[in-house]
């Protein structure tokens, strides 16, 4: 049993190390990740200044729930502000996810009458499945909310099973507290938890008690998360409507789909995008074994996997990362089933391959093969920056020209891989000027001192109206801009322009003259 515990901690350490390695160097950040960082950084500054009013306004003035912003701010108070550094700290949520996944597997195995050794093996196999998931490793160091939400969802499912096993006010209060915390990470938690919670009540032999305790858990969750939603509910509702029915939904092709045309969208990728294929097949086999052998809690576990997949299919905006919470529970279910299958086929030559060590090796080899082939990134918003993109050089020119005050530098392209590395470079250099895409922010045309124009011009369906407004305002402003320098990188020609009247300079600083001396170094045609 002690060696099994070592496996648990060893796999956790491996997952953390792999996630850290994957986030070294110039890694692109999603637009949402830049916003999470800036919210955390701003909150840290207000906390450091003991500005209570600004802290309050900062937390309720956004549609993003505050738990991650608060945890990021606390981390940034103890470290040099750096998006890459914060992404490493975020890997702590991976440890919570793996702990919760192994806990679900161990609890289900124990309650199903499996021996202590088989229960420990269930925990390890579940950990192997989760720790070698390309989706988990890719997003573990992301500044997005998926891994933290998956961790708290797994904790919620574990507590839901405990409540079903032992109905008590204590278990209900613990469930409500964790659900409330998860609601302060992302408002999609009810979508993931609604079906398993309903199944837990319907499948219970003590429905009346479960309904009462469930109501108590909801009340506790409301007490934890309700105050923030009451204060920021208008912003949340507006955003959710945009994503579900408005421009955000249209950008993801809602108008092209029948109401239930994609009801099985996620069912087709559940076992192909989230786990390497061999382990996905084994996890499915383990899940079927768990169903056939009648393991305790199987109905809630299956509902926790299939329920989110079906409900999220009804939304226009579909991304694989939304299923990360379901993935953790699926790994736990598969782990229990595979341990049970191995115990029931002991002595057969092929059963040795269902042990933790071969499964871990298979998973790691699958991750390595996918990484080498370039097929392990089903998340196009987060990918490595092209080697030939002169990020440091471009940012250095901007910072040298603007030594005396905070300014914005607008990237005239919506493509995250182009502007977010520049943003990260400026942040980590603690520089005056911050980079931002102008596509969803036409107001930048009235504020920015620098403009980076890319040719050919990228496009994006999201914020299409704002993007066209930005381009129109840029054309009106073009006569006031001075070209500074030209580069090539990432398959694009890049030209940096400056609006000198918007620069701020210290009394002891001089603004350098134009760096452009070649007659051919002009802005390319667009």
C-alpha positions as CSV (number, residue, x, y, z in Angstrom):
1,X,0.0,0.0,0.0
2,X,2.9,2.3,0.8
3,X,4.3,1.8,-2.7
4,X,0.9,2.7,-4.1
5,X,0.9,6.0,-2.2
6,X,4.4,6.7,-3.7
7,X,2.8,6.1,-7.1
8,X,0.2,8.7,-6.3
9,X,2.6,11.4,-5.3
10,X,5.1,10.5,-8.0
11,X,2.4,10.9,-10.7
12,X,1.3,14.2,-9.2
13,X,4.9,15.4,-9.3
14,X,5.3,14.2,-12.9
15,X,2.1,16.0,-14.0
16,X,3.3,19.2,-12.3
17,X,6.7,19.0,-13.9
18,X,5.3,18.3,-17.4
19,X,2.9,21.2,-17.1
20,X,5.8,23.5,-16.0
21,X,8.0,22.4,-18.9
22,X,5.2,22.9,-21.4
23,X,4.8,26.5,-20.2
24,X,8.4,27.6,-20.4
25,X,9.6,30.0,-23.1
26,X,7.4,32.0,-25.4
27,X,3.9,30.5,-25.1
28,X,0.9,32.3,-26.5
29,X,-1.9,33.3,-24.2
30,X,-5.5,33.5,-24.9
31,X,-7.4,36.8,-24.7
32,X,-9.2,35.6,-21.6
33,X,-5.9,34.7,-20.0
34,X,-4.5,38.2,-20.5
35,X,-7.7,39.5,-18.8
36,X,-7.4,37.1,-15.9
37,X,-3.8,38.2,-15.4
38,X,-4.5,41.9,-15.6
39,X,-7.4,41.6,-13.1
40,X,-5.2,39.7,-10.7
41,X,-2.3,42.2,-11.1
42,X,-4.6,45.2,-10.6
43,X,-6.2,43.7,-7.5
44,X,-2.8,43.0,-6.1
45,X,-1.8,46.6,-6.5
46,X,-5.0,47.8,-4.8
47,X,-4.5,45.3,-1.9
48,X,-0.9,46.4,-1.5
49,X,-2.1,50.0,-1.3
50,X,-4.8,49.1,1.2
51,X,-7.4,50.8,-1.1
52,X,-10.5,49.0,0.1
53,X,-12.9,50.9,-2.1
54,X,-10.9,50.0,-5.3
55,X,-10.6,46.3,-4.2
56,X,-14.4,46.1,-3.8
57,X,-15.1,47.8,-7.2
58,X,-12.5,45.7,-8.8
59,X,-14.2,42.5,-7.7
60,X,-17.7,43.4,-8.6
61,X,-17.0,45.5,-11.7
62,X,-16.5,42.5,-14.0
63,X,-18.5,39.5,-15.2
64,X,-15.7,37.2,-14.2
65,X,-16.2,35.4,-10.9
66,X,-13.6,36.5,-8.3
67,X,-12.1,33.4,-6.7
68,X,-9.3,33.0,-9.3
69,X,-8.7,36.7,-9.4
70,X,-8.3,36.7,-5.7
71,X,-6.0,33.7,-5.7
72,X,-3.9,35.2,-8.5
73,X,-3.6,38.5,-6.7
74,X,-2.4,36.7,-3.6
75,X,0.2,34.9,-5.6
76,X,1.3,38.0,-7.4
77,X,1.8,39.8,-4.1
78,X,4.6,37.2,-3.4
79,X,6.3,37.2,-6.8
80,X,7.5,39.3,-9.6
81,X,4.5,40.0,-11.9
82,X,4.8,37.5,-14.7
83,X,2.2,35.7,-16.7
84,X,4.5,32.7,-17.2
85,X,5.3,32.6,-13.5
86,X,1.7,32.8,-12.5
87,X,0.9,29.9,-15.0
88,X,3.4,27.8,-13.0
89,X,1.7,28.7,-9.7
90,X,-1.7,27.8,-11.3
91,X,-0.4,24.2,-11.6
92,X,-1.4,23.8,-7.9
93,X,-4.9,23.3,-9.1
94,X,-3.8,20.3,-11.0
95,X,-2.7,18.7,-7.7
96,X,-6.2,19.3,-6.3
97,X,-7.8,17.8,-9.4
98,X,-5.6,14.6,-9.2
99,X,-6.3,14.3,-5.5
100,X,-10.0,14.6,-6.0
101,X,-10.0,12.1,-8.9
102,X,-8.1,9.5,-6.9
103,X,-10.4,10.1,-3.9
104,X,-13.5,9.4,-6.0
105,X,-12.0,6.2,-7.3
106,X,-10.9,5.0,-3.8
107,X,-14.2,5.8,-2.2
108,X,-16.2,4.0,-4.9
109,X,-14.0,1.0,-4.8
110,X,-14.2,0.8,-1.0
111,X,-17.9,1.2,-0.9
112,X,-18.3,-1.5,-3.5
113,X,-16.6,-4.1,-1.4
114,X,-13.3,-4.2,-3.2
115,X,-10.2,-5.1,-1.1
116,X,-7.9,-2.4,0.2
117,X,-5.2,-3.3,-2.4
118,X,-7.7,-3.1,-5.3
119,X,-9.1,0.2,-3.9
120,X,-5.5,1.6,-3.9
121,X,-5.0,0.3,-7.4
122,X,-8.2,2.1,-8.5
123,X,-6.8,5.4,-7.1
124,X,-3.5,5.0,-8.9
125,X,-5.1,4.0,-12.3
126,X,-7.5,6.9,-12.1
127,X,-4.5,9.2,-11.4
128,X,-2.6,7.7,-14.4
129,X,-5.5,8.4,-16.7
130,X,-5.9,12.0,-15.5
131,X,-2.2,12.8,-15.2
132,X,-1.5,11.7,-18.8
133,X,-4.4,13.5,-20.4
134,X,-3.0,15.9,-23.1
135,X,-5.9,18.2,-22.3
136,X,-5.1,18.3,-18.6
137,X,-1.4,18.8,-19.2
138,X,-2.0,21.5,-21.8
139,X,-4.4,23.5,-19.6
140,X,-2.7,22.9,-16.2
141,X,-0.6,26.0,-16.6
142,X,-3.2,28.0,-18.4
143,X,-4.6,31.1,-16.8
144,X,-8.0,30.0,-17.9
145,X,-10.6,28.6,-15.4
146,X,-11.0,25.1,-16.7
147,X,-8.6,23.2,-14.5
148,X,-9.6,24.9,-11.2
149,X,-13.3,24.3,-12.2
150,X,-12.5,20.7,-13.0
151,X,-10.8,20.3,-9.6
152,X,-13.7,21.7,-7.6
153,X,-16.3,19.8,-9.7
154,X,-14.5,16.5,-8.9
155,X,-14.5,17.5,-5.2
156,X,-18.3,18.3,-5.5
157,X,-19.0,14.9,-7.1
158,X,-17.0,13.1,-4.3
159,X,-19.0,15.0,-1.7
160,X,-22.3,14.2,-3.6
161,X,-21.4,10.5,-3.4
162,X,-20.6,10.8,0.3
163,X,-23.9,12.5,0.9
164,X,-25.7,9.7,-0.9
165,X,-23.8,7.1,1.2
166,X,-24.2,9.0,4.5
167,X,-26.9,11.7,4.5
168,X,-26.0,14.3,7.1
169,X,-26.1,18.0,7.6
170,X,-22.3,18.0,7.7
171,X,-21.9,16.4,4.3
172,X,-24.5,18.7,2.9
173,X,-22.8,21.8,4.3
174,X,-19.5,20.6,2.9
175,X,-21.0,20.0,-0.6
176,X,-22.7,23.4,-0.5
177,X,-19.4,25.2,0.4
178,X,-17.5,23.5,-2.4
179,X,-20.3,24.2,-4.9
180,X,-20.3,27.8,-3.9
181,X,-16.6,28.1,-4.3
182,X,-16.9,26.5,-7.8
183,X,-19.6,29.0,-8.7
184,X,-17.0,31.7,-7.8
185,X,-14.7,30.2,-10.4
186,X,-17.1,29.8,-13.3
187,X,-20.9,30.1,-13.6
188,X,-21.1,27.0,-15.8
189,X,-20.8,24.7,-12.7
190,X,-24.6,24.2,-12.5
191,X,-24.5,22.9,-16.1
192,X,-22.0,20.2,-15.1
193,X,-23.6,19.3,-11.7
194,X,-27.3,19.5,-12.5
195,X,-27.7,16.0,-14.0
196,X,-25.6,14.1,-11.5
197,X,-27.4,15.9,-8.6
198,X,-30.8,15.0,-10.0
199,X,-29.7,11.4,-10.5
200,X,-28.4,11.2,-7.0
201,X,-31.8,12.2,-5.6
202,X,-33.8,9.9,-7.9
203,X,-31.5,6.9,-7.4
204,X,-31.4,7.3,-3.6
205,X,-33.4,5.0,-1.3
206,X,-33.8,8.1,1.0
207,X,-35.3,10.6,-1.4
208,X,-37.0,12.8,1.1
209,X,-33.8,13.1,3.2
210,X,-31.7,13.8,0.0
211,X,-34.2,16.5,-1.1
212,X,-33.9,18.2,2.3
213,X,-30.2,17.9,2.5
214,X,-29.9,19.0,-1.2
215,X,-31.9,22.1,-0.4
216,X,-29.6,22.8,2.5
217,X,-26.5,22.4,0.3
218,X,-28.1,24.8,-2.2
219,X,-28.7,27.3,0.6
220,X,-25.0,27.1,1.7
221,X,-23.8,27.5,-1.9
222,X,-26.0,30.5,-2.3
223,X,-24.6,32.0,0.9
224,X,-21.1,31.5,-0.4
225,X,-21.5,32.7,-4.0
226,X,-24.8,34.7,-3.8
227,X,-23.5,38.0,-2.7
228,X,-21.1,38.4,-5.6
229,X,-23.8,37.3,-8.1
230,X,-26.3,39.8,-6.6
231,X,-23.7,42.6,-7.1
232,X,-22.4,41.6,-10.5
233,X,-25.5,39.7,-11.8
234,X,-26.3,42.3,-14.5
235,X,-22.9,42.0,-16.1
236,X,-23.0,38.2,-15.9
237,X,-26.4,38.0,-17.5
238,X,-25.4,40.3,-20.4
239,X,-22.3,38.3,-21.1
240,X,-24.1,34.9,-20.9
241,X,-26.8,36.2,-23.3
242,X,-24.2,37.4,-25.7
243,X,-22.5,34.0,-25.7
244,X,-25.7,32.1,-25.8
245,X,-27.8,34.2,-28.2
246,X,-26.1,37.4,-29.2
247,X,-23.0,38.3,-31.2
248,X,-20.8,35.8,-29.3
249,X,-23.1,33.0,-30.3
250,X,-23.3,34.1,-33.9
251,X,-19.5,34.2,-34.1
252,X,-19.6,30.5,-33.3
253,X,-22.1,29.6,-36.0
254,X,-25.3,29.5,-34.0
255,X,-27.3,30.6,-37.0
256,X,-26.1,27.7,-39.0
257,X,-27.2,25.0,-36.6
258,X,-30.6,23.4,-36.0
259,X,-31.7,23.6,-32.4
260,X,-30.7,20.1,-31.5
261,X,-28.5,19.4,-34.5
262,X,-25.3,19.1,-32.4
263,X,-26.9,17.3,-29.4
264,X,-24.2,14.6,-29.6
265,X,-21.3,16.9,-30.5
266,X,-19.2,16.1,-27.5
267,X,-19.9,12.4,-27.5
268,X,-17.7,12.1,-30.6
269,X,-14.7,13.7,-29.0
270,X,-15.0,12.5,-25.4
271,X,-12.7,9.6,-26.0
272,X,-10.5,11.0,-28.8
273,X,-9.5,14.5,-27.8
274,X,-9.3,14.3,-24.0
275,X,-7.3,11.2,-23.6
276,X,-4.7,9.5,-25.8
277,X,-6.5,6.9,-27.8
278,X,-5.3,3.7,-26.2
279,X,-6.1,5.0,-22.7
280,X,-9.5,6.3,-23.9
281,X,-10.3,2.8,-25.1
282,X,-9.3,1.3,-21.7
283,X,-11.2,4.0,-19.8
284,X,-14.3,3.2,-21.8
285,X,-13.8,-0.6,-21.1
286,X,-13.3,0.2,-17.4
287,X,-16.5,2.3,-17.4
288,X,-18.5,-0.5,-19.0
289,X,-17.1,-2.9,-16.4
290,X,-18.1,-0.6,-13.6
291,X,-21.6,-0.5,-15.0
292,X,-21.8,-4.3,-15.5
293,X,-20.5,-5.2,-12.1
294,X,-22.9,-2.7,-10.3
295,X,-20.3,-0.6,-8.5
296,X,-21.7,1.8,-5.9
297,X,-22.3,5.3,-7.2
298,X,-22.1,4.3,-10.9
299,X,-25.3,6.2,-11.8
300,X,-24.0,9.5,-10.4
301,X,-20.6,9.0,-12.0
302,X,-22.1,8.2,-15.5
303,X,-24.4,11.2,-15.1
304,X,-21.3,13.4,-14.2
305,X,-19.6,12.3,-17.5
306,X,-22.5,12.2,-19.9
307,X,-24.7,15.0,-18.5
308,X,-22.2,17.9,-19.2
309,X,-21.5,16.4,-22.6
310,X,-25.1,16.5,-23.6
311,X,-26.0,19.9,-22.0
312,X,-22.9,21.7,-23.4
313,X,-23.8,20.4,-26.8
314,X,-26.9,22.6,-26.8
315,X,-24.8,25.8,-26.6
316,X,-23.6,27.5,-29.8
317,X,-20.1,28.0,-28.4
318,X,-18.4,24.6,-28.3
319,X,-14.9,24.0,-27.1
320,X,-13.3,20.8,-25.9
321,X,-12.0,22.5,-22.7
322,X,-15.6,22.7,-21.4
323,X,-15.5,18.9,-20.8
324,X,-12.5,19.0,-18.6
325,X,-14.7,18.6,-15.4
326,X,-16.3,15.5,-17.0
327,X,-12.9,14.1,-17.9
328,X,-11.8,14.0,-14.3
329,X,-14.8,11.9,-13.2
330,X,-14.5,9.7,-16.3
331,X,-10.9,8.9,-15.2
332,X,-12.1,8.0,-11.7
333,X,-14.9,5.8,-13.1
334,X,-12.5,4.1,-15.6
335,X,-9.9,3.6,-12.8
336,X,-12.3,1.7,-10.6
337,X,-13.6,-0.4,-13.5
338,X,-10.1,-1.3,-14.7
339,X,-9.0,-2.3,-11.2
340,X,-12.1,-4.4,-10.9
341,X,-11.5,-6.0,-14.3
342,X,-7.8,-6.7,-13.4
343,X,-8.8,-8.3,-10.2
344,X,-11.4,-10.5,-11.9
345,X,-9.0,-11.7,-14.6
346,X,-6.0,-12.3,-12.3
347,X,-3.8,-15.0,-13.7
348,X,-4.5,-14.3,-17.4
349,X,-1.5,-13.2,-19.3
350,X,-3.0,-10.0,-20.6
351,X,-4.2,-8.8,-17.2
352,X,-0.7,-7.7,-16.3
353,X,-1.1,-4.8,-18.8
354,X,-3.9,-3.4,-16.6
355,X,-1.5,-2.7,-13.8
356,X,-0.6,1.0,-13.0
357,X,3.0,0.9,-14.3
358,X,2.2,-0.3,-17.9
359,X,-0.8,2.1,-18.0
360,X,1.4,5.0,-16.9
361,X,4.0,4.1,-19.5
362,X,1.4,3.8,-22.2
363,X,-0.1,7.1,-21.3
364,X,3.3,8.9,-21.2
365,X,4.3,7.3,-24.5
366,X,1.0,8.5,-26.1
367,X,1.5,12.0,-24.8
368,X,5.1,12.0,-26.1
369,X,4.0,10.7,-29.5
370,X,1.2,13.3,-29.8
371,X,3.6,16.1,-28.8
372,X,6.2,15.1,-31.3
373,X,3.6,14.8,-34.1
374,X,2.1,18.2,-33.2
375,X,-1.4,16.6,-32.8
376,X,-1.7,17.2,-29.0
377,X,-3.2,20.7,-29.2
378,X,-6.9,20.6,-29.7
379,X,-6.9,24.2,-28.2
380,X,-5.9,26.5,-31.1
381,X,-6.1,29.6,-28.9
382,X,-3.0,28.5,-27.0
383,X,0.1,27.5,-29.0
384,X,3.8,28.3,-29.2
385,X,4.8,31.6,-30.7
386,X,6.5,31.3,-34.1
387,X,10.3,31.3,-33.7
388,X,10.8,34.0,-36.3
389,X,8.4,36.5,-34.6
390,X,10.7,39.3,-33.3
391,X,8.7,39.8,-30.1
392,X,11.5,41.1,-27.9
393,X,12.8,43.5,-30.6
394,X,9.4,45.0,-31.4
395,X,8.6,45.5,-27.7
396,X,12.1,47.0,-27.0
397,X,11.6,49.6,-29.7
398,X,8.2,50.6,-28.2
399,X,9.5,50.9,-24.7
400,X,12.5,53.0,-25.8
401,X,10.2,55.5,-27.5
402,X,7.9,55.8,-24.5
403,X,9.9,56.1,-21.3
404,X,7.6,58.4,-19.3
405,X,4.1,57.1,-18.9
406,X,1.6,54.2,-19.3
407,X,0.4,53.9,-22.9
408,X,-1.3,51.3,-25.0
409,X,0.2,49.7,-28.1
410,X,-2.5,48.5,-30.5
411,X,-2.0,45.4,-32.7
412,X,-4.1,45.8,-35.8
413,X,-4.9,42.1,-36.0
414,X,-7.2,39.9,-33.9
415,X,-4.9,36.8,-34.0
416,X,-3.9,36.0,-30.4
417,X,-0.6,34.3,-31.4
418,X,0.5,37.7,-32.7
419,X,-0.4,40.1,-30.0
420,X,-0.4,38.1,-26.8
421,X,3.3,37.3,-26.9
422,X,3.9,41.0,-27.2
423,X,1.6,41.6,-24.2
424,X,3.4,39.0,-22.2
425,X,6.8,40.5,-23.1
426,X,5.7,43.9,-22.0
427,X,4.3,42.6,-18.7
428,X,7.3,40.6,-17.8
429,X,9.6,43.6,-18.5
430,X,7.4,45.7,-16.2
431,X,7.3,48.1,-19.1
432,X,5.3,51.4,-19.5
433,X,3.5,50.3,-22.6
434,X,1.1,47.4,-22.7
435,X,0.0,45.6,-25.9
436,X,-3.6,45.0,-26.8
437,X,-5.5,43.8,-29.8
438,X,-7.6,46.6,-31.4
439,X,-10.1,44.1,-32.9
440,X,-12.5,44.1,-30.0
441,X,-11.5,47.6,-28.7
442,X,-12.2,50.5,-31.1
443,X,-11.5,52.9,-28.3
444,X,-7.8,52.1,-28.6
445,X,-7.7,54.2,-31.8
446,X,-8.3,57.2,-29.6
447,X,-5.8,56.2,-26.9
448,X,-2.9,54.1,-28.3
449,X,0.4,55.7,-29.1
450,X,1.7,52.7,-31.1
451,X,0.2,50.6,-33.8
452,X,1.5,47.4,-35.2
453,X,0.1,46.6,-38.6
454,X,0.2,43.0,-39.9
455,X,0.0,42.0,-43.6
456,X,-1.9,40.0,-44.6
457,X,-4.6,41.1,-42.2
458,X,-6.0,38.4,-40.0
459,X,-9.7,38.0,-39.5
460,X,-12.0,36.7,-36.7
461,X,-15.7,36.3,-36.5
462,X,-15.9,37.3,-32.9
463,X,-16.2,41.1,-32.4
464,X,-16.6,41.5,-36.2
465,X,-18.5,44.8,-35.9
466,X,-16.0,46.3,-33.5
467,X,-13.2,45.0,-35.7
468,X,-14.5,46.8,-38.7
469,X,-15.0,50.0,-36.6
470,X,-11.4,49.8,-35.5
471,X,-10.1,49.5,-39.0
472,X,-12.2,52.4,-40.2
473,X,-11.0,54.6,-37.3
474,X,-7.4,53.5,-38.0
475,X,-7.7,54.6,-41.7
476,X,-8.9,58.1,-40.5
477,X,-5.9,58.2,-38.1
478,X,-3.3,57.0,-40.6
479,X,-2.2,60.5,-41.8
480,X,-1.1,61.3,-38.2
481,X,1.0,58.2,-37.8
482,X,4.7,57.9,-38.5
483,X,6.2,54.6,-39.6
484,X,9.1,53.6,-37.4
485,X,10.4,50.1,-38.3
486,X,9.5,47.0,-40.3
487,X,9.9,43.3,-39.6
488,X,8.8,39.9,-41.0
489,X,7.7,37.0,-38.8
490,X,5.1,34.4,-38.4
491,X,4.4,34.6,-42.2
492,X,3.5,38.3,-42.0
493,X,5.0,41.7,-42.8
494,X,4.9,43.9,-39.7
495,X,5.2,47.6,-39.5
496,X,5.3,49.7,-36.3
497,X,3.8,53.2,-36.4
498,X,3.8,55.9,-33.7
499,X,1.5,58.8,-32.9
500,X,4.1,61.1,-31.4
501,X,1.6,63.6,-30.0
502,X,0.4,60.9,-27.6
503,X,3.8,60.0,-26.1
504,X,4.7,61.1,-22.6
505,X,8.3,61.8,-21.8
506,X,10.1,62.6,-18.6
507,X,11.8,66.1,-18.4
508,X,15.2,64.3,-18.6
509,X,14.2,62.1,-21.5
510,X,14.3,62.7,-25.2
511,X,12.2,60.9,-27.8
512,X,14.5,59.4,-30.4
513,X,14.0,60.3,-34.0
514,X,12.6,58.0,-36.7
515,X,14.4,54.7,-36.9
516,X,13.2,54.3,-40.5
517,X,15.8,55.4,-43.0
518,X,15.3,53.1,-45.9
519,X,12.9,54.4,-48.5
520,X,11.4,50.9,-49.0
521,X,10.7,50.5,-45.3
522,X,7.1,51.7,-45.4
523,X,3.8,50.1,-44.4
524,X,2.9,47.3,-46.7
525,X,-0.3,47.4,-48.7
526,X,-3.2,45.8,-46.9
